[in-house]
Amino acid sequence: MSRRLFVVGLSICLVGIASLGLAQEEHKHHQTMAEAGSYKEFSSGGAVEVGNKICPVSGEDIESMGGGSKYEYEGKIYNFCCPMCVEKFKKDPQKYIKIIEENMKKEITDIFGSKMSPEEGSHGHSGHSH
């Protein structure tokens, strides 16, 4: 009987310790995201979201580090995978803006095709308005 109580008590302790470890990991993640939030240096007044989904510094998906960071530069809000990439962007913004523009052109080309002209894009729309 006492052996069974010991095993049950030990099991409860192990589950409690494991839960505590997971809770600390979750807390650490939230701390990191809170720190990353300090890099969201932008104002909503008049700034335009560029909408880049790829970090211009690392080439990673913006969501790869858990939500990413935002930074406003010259009235535009750029997205980054992490705060470290924001710091690198600040050192040479024009270099990374060019990368963002190239990535977005490539994305548009991938969606619509490279040879689509304005005439091709408007075909099939005569006789009705949008």
VENQUIMO-V446867 format. One record per pair of residues at least 4 apart in sequence whose C-alpha atoms are under 7 Angstrom apart, sorted by sequence separation. I is the first residue (numbers start at 1). GAP is how many residues later the second one is. If there is no record, write none. Layout:
I | GAP
I | GAP
//
This chain:
1 | 4
2 | 4
3 | 4
4 | 4
5 | 4
6 | 4
7 | 4
8 | 4
9 | 4
10 | 4
11 | 4
12 | 4
13 | 4
14 | 4
15 | 4
16 | 4
17 | 4
18 | 4
19 | 4
20 | 4
21 | 4
22 | 4
23 | 4
24 | 4
25 | 4
26 | 4
27 | 4
28 | 4
29 | 4
30 | 4
31 | 4
32 | 4
33 | 4
34 | 4
43 | 4
55 | 4
60 | 4
63 | 4
72 | 4
73 | 4
81 | 4
82 | 4
83 | 4
84 | 4
85 | 4
86 | 4
87 | 4
89 | 4
92 | 4
93 | 4
94 | 4
95 | 4
96 | 4
97 | 4
98 | 4
99 | 4
100 | 4
101 | 4
102 | 4
103 | 4
104 | 4
105 | 4
106 | 4
107 | 4
108 | 4
109 | 4
112 | 4
116 | 4
117 | 4
118 | 4
119 | 4
54 | 5
55 | 5
62 | 5
63 | 5
72 | 5
80 | 5
109 | 5
116 | 5
54 | 6
55 | 6
62 | 6
71 | 6
72 | 6
80 | 6
54 | 7
55 | 7
70 | 7
71 | 7
89 | 7
53 | 8
54 | 8
70 | 8
71 | 8
53 | 9
70 | 9
69 | 10
70 | 10
68 | 11
69 | 11
68 | 12
69 | 12
68 | 13
69 | 13
68 | 14
69 | 14
71 | 15
65 | 16
62 | 17
64 | 17
65 | 17
62 | 18
63 | 18
62 | 19
61 | 20
60 | 21
55 | 24
55 | 25
50 | 26
52 | 26
55 | 26
48 | 27
49 | 27
50 | 27
52 | 27
47 | 28
48 | 28
49 | 28
50 | 28
57 | 28
40 | 29
41 | 29
42 | 29
46 | 29
47 | 29
48 | 29
49 | 29
39 | 30
40 | 30
41 | 30
42 | 30
47 | 30
39 | 31
40 | 31
41 | 31
37 | 32
39 | 32
57 | 32
36 | 33
42 | 35
57 | 39
56 | 40
56 | 43
39 | 44
56 | 44
36 | 46
36 | 47
52 | 48
52 | 52
//
